[in-house]
Amino acid sequence: MRTVCMNGYNRTLFSKLFLKILIWSGRRVSVRNISLVVLFIFIIVFSCKERFSDGPFSPAAEFDEQESTMLCWNPKFRQIIIPLVTEISKDDHVTLFFNENYHNKKQIERFLLQQNAEMSNIDLHPFKLEKDNIWIRDYGPSFLENEQGQLAVVGFEYPHLEYFDYNNFSPQVSGKMKIPFFKSKLFSTGGGREINGKGTIILLEGYEEQINPKLSKAEIEAEYREKYNQTNFIWLKRGIPQDDFFGYGPITEDIYGYGVNWHIDEFCRFADAGTILLAEVDSSDMKRDKFYKIIHDRLEENFRILSQALDQNGNPFKIIRVPQAPVIYIRGQLKGTDILYTPVTSYLNFVLTNHSVVVPSYYKVGDPDFISEKDEEVRQVFQGVFKNRKIVSIDATDLNYKGGGLHCITIHKPKTKKRLPGTLIKRKQVG
C-alpha cells in the first residue's frame, strides 16, 4: 500500500511554507537559492519515509486491545450516550467528540458528572462541521496499524449525502493526532463491513451494490486490498429484513423495514479471529409471528455461506448462534395508508471494550416474559464467549427507531505497540 505521509491539515501548512520559499527564492534567483528549495523538498520527503514505513497497514479487530472507545455527543440520545460512556469509563478510556457549533464542553461534563462518570478516563474533543451526526461508526476514522506500531487513518466516502460535510471528520481527527491519512475512493461504512484483524473481511453484496453501483465485486475487493490490506473476502447476500431501506417498499403485506439496506453489524460479528457470532431465530419465535420466518430464511442463507467459508489460512470458522432480538412494530402512515414499520432490533449491535461487552437489552416492565428470557439468554451466551469481560446491558431502542444501535455510535482506537508523539488519547494500562 502506498504511504501518504501528510494529511490535509499538514499538507496545507506545508503548501503555505513551500509557497513562501518559492516567492523568496524567486525574488533572489540564484543557484544557491534553488538548491535550498530542492534540499527542503528532499528533507520533507525523506523524513516522511523515515517516520512512516511503507506498511503494510491493516485494521485491528475490535476484540484486540484498545486504547479508547470513541463516540460523538448528541443531546437527542443522551439517555443512551451518558449511561454508555459512564459504564465504559469505569474500566476503559473514552473519547467523546462534540460539534462545538452546537454543544458546550462544560455542559457535557456536567451531564457526565451527574451520573458519576469516571472523568479521568474521559477526554472531550471539539470539532466543527455543518451538521450534527451521531453515527460515528459509519463516517469516523478507520484506524490502521503496522508491525512497527505506527498508526494511520483511512477515510472512505460517506454514502449519506445529506451529511456530505462529514467526509471531513476523519481528516480533522488524523490532523489533530498527527498521523497519516489515506483517502479511499470507495463508499463504505463501518457498520457495513466486519473484519477479523488477520486479513479476512465479510461484506454484503446487496449493500455494496447499493452504495457502489458502478463498481464490480472485484473492484471493491481491490480497494480493500490496497487500503485495508485484506486478503480473504467473504460475501454474504442480504441483511435482516428489519434493516431493509424504508423506501424500497414493504417486506410483506404492510410491514416495512426501517434501516439502511443492510449493515452486517446488525446480525453477524467476529468474537475472535476464528469465531463468528450469527443471529438465529428459534422455533418459538416463528410460532409467535410469521415475520420471524422471513428473518430466519435470510439468516440461514448467510449461515450456509459462512459454514462453507474459510479464513485467511484456509481454516473453517466456529459459528456461535445468538438469539434474534424481539421484533418491534410501529404504526405509521405512507401516502394516507396505514402501515407498520419495524426498527432494527439486534443483540449483535454490541460494543466491545478491553474489559466489557455492552449488549442491547429490550425488556421493559409490563413486556411479555419471553423478552426478559431472551435478554437473559443472550447475556449467558456472551458471558460464555467473552469469559474475561464483564457483560453489561443497556436499552438502545431509541437508536433502533432511527435505524442504528450501540455499535453504530462507537468506534475503537487500537492500542499501538509503541507510543507516537502528539497522540490525542491518554493511555490506561489494562491489567
C-alpha positions in Angstrom: 0.0 0.0 0.0 1.3 3.4 -0.9 2.2 5.5 2.1 0.9 9.1 2.4 2.9 11.0 5.0 0.7 14.1 5.3 -2.9 14.6 5.9 -4.9 17.5 4.6 -4.1 19.7 7.6 -0.3 19.1 7.3 -0.4 19.5 3.6 -1.9 22.9 4.0 0.8 24.0 6.3 3.5 22.5 4.1 2.0 24.2 1.0 2.0 27.7 2.6 5.5 27.3 3.8 6.7 26.0 0.4 4.9 28.9 -1.4 6.7 31.4 0.8 10.0 29.8 0.0 9.3 29.9 -3.7 8.4 33.6 -3.5 11.6 34.3 -1.5 13.7 32.3 -4.0 12.0 33.9 -7.0 13.0 37.4 -5.7 16.6 36.2 -5.3 17.2 33.9 -8.2 20.4 32.1 -7.8 21.8 28.5 -7.9 22.2 28.6 -4.2 18.5 29.5 -3.5 17.2 26.9 -6.0 19.4 24.3 -4.3 17.9 25.3 -0.9 14.4 24.7 -2.2 15.3 21.3 -3.6 17.0 20.4 -0.4 13.9 21.4 1.6 11.7 19.2 -0.5 14.1 16.3 -0.2 14.2 16.6 3.6 10.4 16.6 3.9 10.0 13.6 1.6 12.9 11.7 3.3 11.6 12.4 6.8 8.2 11.2 6.0 9.6 7.9 4.7 11.7 7.6 7.8 8.8 8.3 10.2 6.1 6.2 8.5 7.2 3.0 6.9 5.7 1.6 3.8 3.4 -0.7 5.8 1.6 -2.9 5.4 -1.0 -1.0 7.4 -4.0 -3.1 8.5 -7.1 -2.5 10.7 -7.1 -4.1 14.1 -10.1 -6.1 15.2 -12.3 -4.8 17.9 -11.6 -7.8 20.2 -7.9 -6.8 20.2 -6.5 -4.4 22.8 -7.9 -0.9 22.5 -6.7 2.5 23.5 -10.1 4.2 23.5 -13.7 3.9 22.6 -14.8 6.9 20.6 -18.3 8.5 20.4 -19.9 11.7 19.2 -22.1 13.7 21.5 -25.7 14.3 20.6 -28.2 15.5 23.3 -31.1 13.8 21.5 -29.6 10.5 22.6 -28.1 11.5 25.9 -30.3 8.9 27.7 -28.2 6.3 25.9 -24.8 8.1 25.5 -24.4 9.0 29.2 -25.0 5.5 30.6 -22.8 4.1 27.8 -19.9 6.5 28.5 -20.3 6.1 32.3 -20.2 2.3 32.1 -17.2 2.1 29.8 -15.2 4.8 31.7 -15.3 2.6 34.9 -12.5 0.5 33.4 -11.6 1.9 30.0 -10.8 5.1 28.2 -13.5 7.1 26.3 -13.0 9.8 23.7 -16.1 11.9 23.3 -16.2 14.3 20.3 -18.6 17.2 20.2 -19.5 19.6 17.5 -18.7 23.0 19.0 -21.1 24.7 16.6 -23.9 23.2 18.7 -22.6 22.0 22.0 -20.7 23.2 25.1 -18.0 21.2 26.7 -18.8 22.3 30.3 -22.4 21.3 29.9 -21.5 17.9 28.6 -19.1 17.4 31.5 -21.9 18.4 34.0 -24.2 15.7 32.5 -21.5 13.1 32.9 -20.6 14.2 36.4 -24.2 13.9 37.5 -24.1 10.2 36.6 -20.8 9.7 38.3 -18.8 9.0 35.2 -15.1 8.5 35.7 -13.9 11.8 34.2 -10.2 10.8 34.5 -10.9 8.2 31.8 -12.8 10.6 29.5 -11.4 13.1 27.0 -13.7 15.6 25.3 -12.6 16.9 21.9 -14.2 19.6 19.8 -14.7 19.6 16.0 -16.6 21.9 13.6 -18.9 20.7 10.9 -22.1 21.9 9.4 -24.5 19.3 10.8 -24.8 17.1 13.9 -24.3 13.4 13.3 -24.1 10.7 16.0 -23.3 7.7 13.7 -19.5 7.8 14.1 -19.2 4.1 13.2 -20.1 5.0 9.6 -18.2 8.2 8.9 -15.4 8.1 11.5 -11.8 7.3 11.1 -10.9 3.8 10.3 -7.6 3.2 12.2 -4.8 1.1 10.7 -1.5 0.0 12.3 1.6 -1.7 11.1 4.2 -4.1 12.6 6.2 -1.1 13.9 3.2 0.1 15.9 2.6 3.1 13.7 -0.9 4.4 13.1 -2.7 5.6 10.0 -6.3 6.5 9.2 -8.4 5.6 6.1 -11.2 7.9 5.2 -13.9 6.3 3.0 -16.5 8.2 1.1 -19.6 8.6 3.3 -22.7 7.4 1.3 -25.2 9.6 3.2 -25.1 12.7 1.0 -27.2 14.8 3.4 -24.1 14.7 5.7 -21.5 15.3 3.0 -19.5 17.5 5.3 -18.7 14.5 7.5 -16.3 13.4 4.9 -14.1 16.0 6.6 -14.3 14.4 10.0 -11.6 11.8 9.6 -9.0 14.2 8.1 -9.7 16.6 11.1 -9.1 13.8 13.6 -6.0 12.5 11.9 -4.6 16.1 11.6 -5.0 16.6 15.4 -3.5 13.2 16.1 -0.6 13.9 13.7 -0.9 10.6 11.9 -1.0 9.9 8.1 -4.3 9.9 6.3 -5.3 7.7 3.3 -8.2 8.7 1.2 -10.3 5.9 -0.4 -12.5 6.4 -3.5 -14.8 3.7 -2.1 -18.1 4.4 -0.5 -18.0 2.4 2.7 -19.3 2.5 6.3 -18.0 0.8 9.4 -21.3 -1.0 10.0 -21.2 -2.4 6.5 -18.0 -4.5 7.0 -16.7 -6.9 9.6 -13.0 -7.8 9.9 -11.1 -10.4 12.0 -7.9 -8.4 12.1 -5.9 -11.1 10.3 -6.9 -10.4 6.7 -10.5 -11.6 6.5 -13.3 -9.2 5.7 -17.1 -10.0 5.5 -19.2 -7.9 3.1 -22.8 -7.8 2.0 -23.5 -8.0 -1.8 -26.8 -6.1 -1.6 -25.3 -3.2 0.5 -22.2 -2.8 -1.7 -24.3 -2.8 -4.9 -26.4 0.0 -3.4 -23.6 2.3 -2.3 -21.1 1.4 -5.1 -23.3 0.7 -8.1 -20.6 1.4 -10.7 -18.1 -0.9 -9.1 -17.8 -4.7 -9.5 -17.1 -7.0 -6.6 -13.5 -7.4 -8.0 -13.0 -3.6 -8.0 -14.4 -3.3 -4.4 -12.1 -6.1 -3.3 -9.1 -4.4 -5.0 -9.7 -1.2 -3.0 -9.9 -3.2 0.3 -6.7 -5.0 -0.6 -4.9 -1.7 -1.2 -6.2 0.5 1.6 -7.1 -2.2 4.1 -4.6 -4.9 3.3 -7.4 -7.5 3.3 -6.6 -10.9 1.6 -9.7 -13.0 2.2 -13.2 -12.0 1.2 -16.5 -13.5 2.3 -19.6 -12.2 0.6 -23.0 -12.6 2.2 -26.2 -11.9 0.2 -28.7 -9.9 2.3 -29.1 -8.5 5.8 -32.1 -8.9 8.1 -35.4 -7.5 6.9 -35.8 -5.0 9.7 -32.7 -3.3 8.1 -34.3 -3.0 4.7 -34.4 0.5 3.4 -37.9 2.0 4.0 -38.1 3.5 0.5 -37.8 0.1 -1.2 -41.4 -0.8 -0.2 -43.0 -3.4 2.1 -41.2 -6.6 3.1 -44.5 -8.3 3.4 -48.1 -7.0 3.2 -48.0 -3.7 5.1 -44.7 -4.2 7.0 -41.7 -2.0 6.1 -38.1 -2.2 7.2 -36.6 0.9 8.8 -32.9 0.6 8.2 -30.0 1.4 5.9 -30.4 -1.5 3.5 -28.2 -4.0 5.4 -25.4 -3.4 7.8 -23.6 -6.5 8.8 -23.2 -5.5 12.4 -26.9 -6.0 12.9 -26.6 -9.8 12.7 -23.0 -11.0 12.2 -19.8 -10.2 14.2 -16.4 -11.7 14.9 -15.8 -12.7 18.5 -12.2 -13.6 17.7 -10.2 -14.2 14.5 -11.7 -17.7 14.1 -15.2 -17.3 15.7 -18.3 -15.7 14.2 -21.4 -14.7 16.1 -24.5 -15.0 14.0 -28.1 -14.2 14.9 -30.7 -17.1 15.0 -34.4 -17.3 15.0 -35.8 -20.1 17.2 -38.9 -22.2 16.6 -40.9 -20.4 19.3 -40.3 -17.1 17.6 -41.8 -18.4 14.3 -44.8 -19.7 16.1 -45.2 -16.3 17.7 -45.1 -14.2 14.4 -44.8 -15.1 10.8 -42.4 -12.2 10.2 -39.7 -14.1 12.1 -39.8 -16.7 9.2 -38.5 -14.0 6.8 -35.7 -13.2 9.3 -35.0 -16.9 9.7 -34.7 -17.5 6.0 -32.2 -14.7 5.5 -30.1 -15.7 8.5 -29.9 -19.3 7.4 -28.9 -18.3 3.9 -26.0 -16.4 5.5 -25.3 -19.4 7.8 -24.9 -21.7 4.8 -22.3 -19.3 3.2 -20.4 -18.9 6.5 -20.4 -22.6 7.1 -18.6 -23.2 3.8 -16.3 -20.2 4.2 -12.6 -20.4 5.2 -10.4 -17.9 7.0 -7.2 -16.4 5.6 -5.3 -19.6 6.5 -7.7 -21.9 4.9 -9.4 -23.0 8.2 -13.2 -23.1 8.8 -14.8 -20.8 11.3 -16.5 -21.7 14.5 -20.0 -20.2 14.3 -21.9 -19.4 17.5 -25.6 -18.6 17.2 -27.1 -15.7 19.2 -30.9 -15.2 19.7 -32.6 -12.8 17.3 -33.8 -9.8 19.3 -37.6 -9.2 19.6 -39.3 -7.6 16.7 -40.9 -4.3 17.4 -43.8 -2.9 15.2 -44.5 0.9 15.0 -47.7 2.2 13.4 -47.4 4.8 10.8 -48.8 6.2 7.5 -47.5 6.3 4.0 -49.4 8.4 1.5 -52.5 8.2 3.6 -52.3 4.4 4.0 -51.8 2.8 7.4 -48.6 0.8 7.6 -46.3 -0.9 10.1 -42.6 -0.5 10.2 -40.1 -2.4 12.2 -37.0 -0.8 13.7 -33.6 -2.7 13.6 -33.5 -4.6 16.8 -30.4 -6.6 17.4 -28.3 -8.1 20.2 -25.3 -8.3 17.9 -25.0 -4.5 17.6 -22.9 -4.6 20.8 -19.9 -2.6 22.0 -16.7 -4.4 22.8 -14.0 -2.8 25.1 -11.0 -4.2 26.9 -13.0 -5.1 30.0 -16.6 -5.0 29.0 -19.2 -6.1 26.4 -22.1 -3.7 26.3 -25.1 -5.5 24.9 -28.5 -4.1 23.9 -31.5 -5.1 26.1 -35.2 -5.0 25.3 -37.3 -6.0 28.3 -39.3 -3.2 30.0 -41.7 -3.7 32.9 -45.0 -5.0 31.5 -43.5 -6.6 28.5 -44.1 -10.4 27.8 -41.9 -12.7 29.7 -40.2 -14.1 26.6 -38.4 -10.8 26.0 -36.9 -10.9 29.5 -35.9 -14.5 28.9 -34.3 -13.5 25.6 -32.2 -10.8 27.3 -31.0 -13.2 29.9 -30.2 -16.0 27.4 -28.2 -13.5 25.4 -26.2 -12.4 28.5 -25.4 -16.1 29.1 -24.2 -16.6 25.5 -22.0 -13.5 25.6 -20.5 -14.4 29.0 -19.6 -17.8 27.6 -17.9 -16.3 24.6 -16.2 -13.3 26.3 -15.2 -15.1 29.6 -12.8 -12.4 30.8 -15.1 -9.4 30.1 -18.0 -8.0 32.1 -21.4 -8.2 30.4 -23.4 -5.0 30.7 -26.9 -4.4 29.3 -28.2 -1.0 28.1 -31.6 -0.2 26.5 -30.8 1.1 23.0 -34.3 1.1 21.4 -34.2 4.9 20.8 -31.3 4.2 18.5 -33.1 1.3 16.9 -36.0 3.6 16.0 -33.5 5.7 14.0 -32.0 2.7 12.1 -29.0 2.0 14.3 -27.7 0.7 17.6 -25.0 0.9 20.2 -22.2 -0.3 17.9 -23.3 2.3 15.3 -22.4 5.2 17.6 -18.9 3.9 18.6 -15.6 3.2 17.0 -12.4 2.0 18.6 -8.8 3.2 18.5 -6.4 0.3 18.7 -3.6 0.3 21.3 -0.4 0.6 19.4 2.8 -1.3 20.1 4.7 1.9 20.8 3.6 5.4 21.6 3.6 8.0 18.9 4.2 11.7 19.7 1.2 14.1 19.6 -1.3 11.3 20.2 -4.8 12.5 21.0 -5.5 9.8 23.6 -4.3 9.3 27.1 -3.5 5.7 27.8 -4.9 3.5 30.5 -2.9 0.4 31.4 -5.0 -2.8 31.0 -4.5 -5.1 34.0 
